[in-house]
Amino acid sequence: MLLYDNRIIEREQARIDVEDRAYQFGDGVYEVIRVYGGQPFHLKEHLDRFQRSAREVRLSLPYPLEQLEEHLFELMRRTGLQEGNLYLQVSRGTAPRTHAFPAQARPLIIAYTQPSARPLKEQNQGICAVTTEDIRWLRCDIKSLNLLGAVLAKQKAADQGCQEAILIRDGIVTEGSSTNIFIVKDGTVWTHPADHLILHGITRDITLQLAAVLQISARTEAFDSAALFDADECFMTSTTMEICPIIKVDGQTIGTGSPGPVTRRLQEAFQKLIS
Ligand SMILES: Cc1ncc(COP(=O)(O)O)c(C=O)c1O
């Protein structure tokens, strides 16, 4: 079952034209929303970001967000999704191939559900990461379907048996290939400011709010790779990974080499939010 334009159909019935602009240009934007106990988590924030991403690439959604929300609830009901992800994308539509926007194409929304368990092992034990140059474009705040920079970075991590690639631009840690990156130094949490160089992660925002509630001081300021290696703790955040410790980077231990106390407090607070 999937949402195809404004109908819910069987996956086998869905047809994507070879001249769909998402297929040829990556011309579209997307969202991944986590579902806990059959309920989408922070759906409004994801739909608002979806609309903003579309607006920033001058793509008009084919119908209002309220209608999209209804379709997504219907999709979750029909697929019976309890624990997993909801994937949503919009393409600028199908038209004869030419770079400039086609006059006539109707943007195509698709969405489908993927059952999946929470990554508890990674969250408990921590993961390892590699660093790599951030070669992406300068509008990383847009959740664009163009993911080659992220794909290449993640593959570099996978080639080295690691789960994430930490991106470095001009010596500064921007974010992970599909996560936001935080370090902890002397009890203060640091993460890159929400500008055009990173995705404004919804889990990043939630984590900063939790830090405020827990009276953990937080700075949304750029830090360099030396600060990363010198950190007491490091963790990443995302819709699917939630708050996940990073205990090794480029083979070097971060802090004590096990998930640190600040990360643990934030993880516990996050757990309360979702249960
Ligand atoms: C590049 C990048 N940064 C950060 C994130 C985390 O964002 P969120 O917490 O909204 O899932 C993602 C999620 O896919 C991402 O692709």
The ligand as a MOL file (V3000), in Angstrom:
LIG
                    3D

  0  0  0     0  0            999 V3000
M  V30 BEGIN CTAB
M  V30 COUNTS 16 16 0 0 0
M  V30 BEGIN ATOM
M  V30 1 C 21.7380 15.4680 6.5770 0
M  V30 2 C 20.8240 15.2130 7.7310 0
M  V30 3 N 21.0320 15.8610 8.8830 0
M  V30 4 C 20.2510 15.6580 9.9530 0
M  V30 5 C 19.1920 14.7580 9.9110 0
M  V30 6 C 18.3400 14.5530 11.1360 0
M  V30 7 O 17.1140 15.2380 11.0010 0
M  V30 8 P 15.8150 14.7710 11.7860 0
M  V30 9 O 16.1660 14.7870 13.2340 0
M  V30 10 O 14.7910 15.7970 11.4380 0
M  V30 11 O 15.4970 13.3980 11.2950 0
M  V30 12 C 18.9200 14.0800 8.7210 0
M  V30 13 C 17.7860 13.1570 8.6660 0
M  V30 14 O 17.5750 12.4650 7.7250 0
M  V30 15 C 19.7530 14.3130 7.6010 0
M  V30 16 O 19.5450 13.6820 6.4350 0
M  V30 END ATOM
M  V30 BEGIN BOND
M  V30 1 1 1 2
M  V30 2 1 2 3
M  V30 3 2 2 15
M  V30 4 2 3 4
M  V30 5 1 4 5
M  V30 6 1 5 6
M  V30 7 2 5 12
M  V30 8 1 6 7
M  V30 9 1 7 8
M  V30 10 2 8 9
M  V30 11 1 8 10
M  V30 12 1 8 11
M  V30 13 1 12 13
M  V30 14 1 12 15
M  V30 15 2 13 14
M  V30 16 1 15 16
M  V30 END BOND
M  V30 END CTAB
M  END
